[in-house]
Amino acid sequence: MQDFSNDSCEHPDPGVAENPVSPPNDAPCAHMGLRERKRRLTRLRIEDAATRLFLEHSYGSVTLEEICSVAEISRRTFFNYFDSKDHVALGVAPPPLTEDDINVLANLPPKPAQDDGTLESRLFQLLLARRGDQFEDCDGSALDPELADEIARRRALILEHNPELALSKLTRFQDLRQKLNDSIAMLLKKHPDQRRFTEDFTVAEEAFLIVSSAISALWTSSALSMQSKHPAIDPSRALTIARALGALHRNIADGVTPE
């Protein structure tokens, strides 16, 4: 992941530029306060500037200073929205789980016998809720749907031209996976009666399988969104994909025998 924490961007205003992109007159954002609207417009402006520069020149040659100049923001403002050039290029990050979320997972009460919800479904519900918060926080389509779609289209091309960015994307999800693995493993150790595969897997392995089932749905959702040039953060899309993957996984071993 490319970090610009030591880069400089000489812009007189360390905050929001004076002339942000204006939303269309019929934009469905009347519920937003002025501060929230400005914040989203600033994010959209950064995404617009960065993705245009990456395609007009090349991803590797574009600097943070150039992005700041075109977007009319300071370096400090850039880092209020994105943590790296990879981040603004991909426009996607794992759901922002807090330390409280991680602790809650590690201390979930045992599932009641009458409750059909599995541990993986409870985990996925949390991830989906945080994904929804993320979508609400980052979605620019309410302000300018055409520009939001165009940015998504550009990002698909950027990833196509720079396949090494896929590794950065995977690394972000791997970091989340490790935190979740530790939490779920701790939970299974506290409540061994919640385990379902004691004969075949260790606690750590079962935790890995549970987390993988939830993370794979989010990862696949992001990848398919990129391919179809749609906004990458969409909880309803992630839920549809999770259901499809569940149906496929139920049948994946049918008729297969070890040689």
N, C-alpha and C positions, 0 to 999 in steps of 0.2 A: 504494500500500500504506500503510495507516495504522499509524504507529509510535507506541508509547506510552513511549518511553525517558525522557521527562521527566515522565510521570505519577507520582503518588504513590498508594500504597495502604497505609493505616495498619492494619497487622495486627501483633499482638505477636510472632508466630512467623514468622521469615523462611524457615522450611523447611516441612516437611510438617505438615499439620494433625493434631491428636491423634485425631480420629475419622474416618478415611477410610471410604469406601464398602466394605462387606464383601462379598467374593465369595460366590456360592452354595456350599453345602456340597459339591456334586458338580462344581465347576468343575475343568476339566482343567489345573490350574496347580500341581500338587504338585511339579513339577520346579523351580519357581522358588524362589530364595532369598528370605528376608524382605525384603531391601533392594530386589530387583527387583520383588517384588510391590507393595511400597509405592510405588515409582516409577510403576508402571503404574496403580495405583489413583489416584494423584494426578493423572496425566494424564487419566484417565477422569472424575474429579470436575470438573476444569477444563472439559472438553468438555461435560459434562452441564450445568454451571451456565451456561456461555456460550451454548450453543444454546437453552436454555430462555429465557434473558433476551432473546435476539435475536428470538424468536417472540412472547414475551409483551409486549414493548414494540416496539422497532424496532431494526434493526441500527445505524442511525446514531446513535440516542440512548443506547445502552448504553455505559458507560465502563469502563475497565479497573478502576477502583476498585470498581464494582459487581460485576464478575466475581470479583475477588479476595475481596470480602466474602461473596458467596454460596458460593464454593468453599472459603472458609476458608484462604486462602493469602496469601502476600505477593507484592508486585510482582516481587521477585527470583525467586521460585519460578515465577511465570507465565512469565518469560523464559527459564527453564531448559527449558521445553517448547515454547513458541511465540514467534515473533519479532514478531507483530503481531496485531491484531484480525482482519484478513483471514485469517491463517493458522489461527486457532482456528475461525473460521466455516466455512472450506472444508475444513479437516482434511487437506489434501493439499499436498505439495510435490514438486518433481522429486527423483529419486533423488539422495542426498547424495554426489556424486562428490567425491573428495579431489583435491588438487593432484597427488598421486602417480598417481591414476587418469588424470588429464589428460595427465601426462607419459608414462605408459605407452602411451596411445593414440598420442601423437605419435611414439613410437619403437618401434612394433610391428615385429617382424621381417617380412620378406617372406613372403607365404603360400606354402607349398610347392605345387608343381604338382599333386600328388596330393590336395591338400586341397580339398574342395568348398566349404568355408566362405568366404563373401564377406566383404568388409570391413564391410558393413552388418550382417551376421549376427554378426560378432565384436563389433561395437559394441553391438548389441542384447543379446547375451549378458551383457556387462558391466553394462548398464543394468538388465537383469532381475535380475542377482545383487544389485545394490545396492538394487533395489526390494524384493527378498526380505528383505534385512537391515532395510530400513525397515519393512516389514510386521511382521516379528518384533519390532522394537523398539517399535512404536506400537500393535499390535493389542490391543484391550481385550476382544475376544470370549471369550478364554480365561478371563477373570475374571467377566464378566457379559455373556453373549451377547445377552440381551434389551435391556439398556441400550445396548450397542454398535450393535445394529440400530436402536434408537430414535434414537440420535444421528445415524446415517446418514440416517434418514428426515427428521429435522429439518433437516439440512444441505441436503437436496434442496429443501425448502421455502424455506429461507433464500436459496438461489441463485435460486429461482423468483421470490421477492419482491424480490430485489436483483440484477438482471441485471448491474449494473456490476461485481459481484464476478468475473464471468467474465473481465474485462480484467485484474484482478489475478492471476488464475490463469494466464492466457496469458503475462503478463509474467514470471512465475517460470520458465516453460518457455523463454521467449525468451532469458533470461539463460544458461540451461544450453546452449541451442542455439549461442549465439555462442562459448562456450568450446570446445564440441565442433567447431564449424566450423573454428576456428583450428588445433586439434590434428590433425584429419583432413587439412586442407590442407597442413600441415607434413609429414605422413606421405607424402602423394602427391607432394610435391616431392622428398622424399628417395628415393622409390621410384616413379619414373614408370611402371615396368613394371606397377605395380599398377592403373594407370588403365584404364578400359574405355570411356570416352566422349571420347577426346581430340579427335575431329573435330568434335564438337558443342558441347563445353563447356570453359570454362577450368578450371583447378585449383580455384579458389574456388567455381565453380558446381557442379562435381562433388562437392566436399566438402559443399556445402549440400544436394545431393540425397541423399547418403548419410546425413547426419545427420537430414534430414527424414523419411526412411523409418523410422528407429528412433524418433524423438521422436513421430511421428504415432501410432504404436501405443500409446505410453504416454499421450499426451493423450486419444486416443479411449477408452482403457480407463477413464481417470478420469472422462470425461464420461458414458459409459454407466453407470458405477457410480453416479454421482450421480443419473441419471435413474431407475435401478431401485432406488434407496435402499439399495444395498449398501455395505459398507465400501469406501472408495475405493482402498485399497492392496491389490492382490491380484495377485501375479506370475503365477499360473496363468491368471487371467483375461486378463492382458496378453498372454500367449503365445498364447492362443486367438484374441484379437483380431488379433494380428500375422499369424497364419496366414490369417485371413479377409481382412485387408487385402491380403496378398500375392496371394491368389487373385483378388481384385477388380482389383488393379493390373495383373495379367497380361492382363486382358481389357478394360481401360478404353479402349484405343485401337483395339480391333477395329472395323473398318468405318468408322472416322472418317478423313476426308480434309480437309486444309486448303482453305478456299475462296479 
